[in-house]
């Protein structure tokens, strides 16, 4: 019931953390089911093993910190984050990345559109719309690049395809592109 209630669009948009964390109620639910039906472990073990393995592999592959070199606030309600591309990540225009800043929240990952061309740094433009982005905006006001806790950022791999190859729009003489917001993050 909590998962159903927190899944309602109104609730999900205003209290996303509640929506997200309520989905972990499946763990106590499985324990209760197992207490009432002992053979249930044979049905749930393969799925739980695959889920656990997936999370462990993802956690290990995404926990390589990247240095944030700047965090600015060019305008009210807008934050620009630039991270060093030491690993030589290869990305293409239109791709997005999951961002984690442990100083704000160790567990929260947020999808953000990449706003720069491939090079020695990665720029991400962020609109301030929720609690996490408000905390990021506050951090931008006191950002100190000499403090490791301020510069530690984790990025998951780049997602999305090279949009220049999609739909064959480069083969047309005229193209109309419509976009809205700060970034088009298909998440």
N, C-alpha and C positions, 0 to 999 in steps of 0.2 A: 504494500500500500504506500509506504513512503516513496518508493521509486516512481510509482504512478503519479503521485501528487507533485513531486519535484520535477517531473517530466513535462508538466503543463507549460506552454510557451511563456506565459506571464511569469511564472515562478522561476523557470530556467533562465530567463533573461535578467532577472533582478537578483537572484541568489544562485549563481552558477555553481559555486563551491558546494552548496547543499546538494544540488542535483548530481554533481560529480561524485562526491563522497558517499551519497546514499546508495550508489551502485555497488559499493563494496559490502553491502549488507548480504550479498550472495554467500559470503563466507559463513556467517553464523546460521544462515538458512540451511546450508549444506550440512553443518554440524547437527542441527536439529533433525533434519531428514535422516541423517545417518543414525542418530540415536533411536529413531523409530523404525528404521528399516535397515538392518545391518548389511544386507547385500547391496545396498546402494553404492557402496564404495567401488564395486566392480564397474559400475556405470559412469561414475564421476571421476575416477582416478585418471583415465587417459586424458580427458579434457583438462583437468587441473594440472597434470604434468606438462602438457603442451603449453598451457597458459603461463605457468611458472617459468618454464624454459624460455619462452618468448620474452617475458619481462626481465629475466636475468641477462639474456643476450643484449636486449635493448639498453638496459641500464649500463652494462659494461661498455658498450660501443658509444654511448652518448655522454659519458662522464670524462671527457677530455676537455679541460678548460681552455678557453680562448680569451685573449686579453682585449678588454674594451678600451679603446684609445680615446674616445670622446663620447660624451653624453650631453647634448645641448638641448635647449628649448628655444628654437627659432621664433616661435609664436605661442601665444597662450593656447593650451589644449593640444599641443603638438610637441613631440619629442623626437630627436634624431640621434640614433645610436650608431656608432661606427666601431667595428671590431677588426682586429688585425687578422689577416688571412695567412697566418704562418704556415698552415698545413697545405696551402695551395689548393683549397677547395675549388672545384670547378663547378660553376653554376651558370645558368642561362637566364636571360630576361624572362620575367613572368613566373619564376619559381618562388617558392616560399620555404620557410624554415621554422622549426619549433625552437623557441628561445626559452631558456631558464636562467634566471638571475638569483642565485642562492641568497643574496642579501635581502631580497624582497620575499621570496618564497622558495624553499628547497624543493618542494614537490610540484609546483605549478609550471607547466610548459604551455607557451602560447604561440599560435601560428602567426607569423609575420611575413609580409611580402618583402622581398629583397628589392631595394631601391637604387642599386648601383650596378654598374657594369663589372664584369669579372676583372679582378686586379689584386693588388696587395692588401686591400681592405674591403670590408663588406659593410654597406650602409643600409640601415633599416629605419624607415620613417614610421612613427607610431602615433596614432590618434588617441588622446586620453578619453576613454569611455567607461572604464570600470575601476574597481578597487586596485587591481594589480597595476594598471597603467597610471592611475593617480599616484601610487607609491613610486613608480618609475619617474614620474614628473618631479616628485619631491626629491628623489635621489639626484636628478639632474641639477637641482639648485645647489646641492652640496657635494657634487661629484669631485673627487680628488684622485687624479690618475696615479698618484704615488702610493695609494693604499690598495693592497691586493684585494681586500674584501670588496672594494668599489669596482675593480676591473675584472673580476672573475665572472665569466659568462660561459654557459654551455649551449651549444647548438647541436640539434639533431641533424641528420643528413638533409640535403635539399630535396624538396618534393615538387611534383608537377613536371610537366613536359615543356619542351621548347615550343612556345606558342607560335613562333614564326612558321613552323611546319604544319600547324593544325589547320584544318579546313581548307587548305590550299589558297588562302586569301592573297598570297603574293602573286598568284597567277592572274589576278584581276587588275584592270586599269584603275578602278576607283574602289576605295574601301572606306566604310564608315565604321568607326569604333566608338562605342559608348561605354563609359566607365563612371563609377561613382565612389565616393569615399576616399580614404587615404591609400588604400591598397586593395587589390582584388585577390584575396586569399581564399582559394576554394577549399575551405575546411568545414 
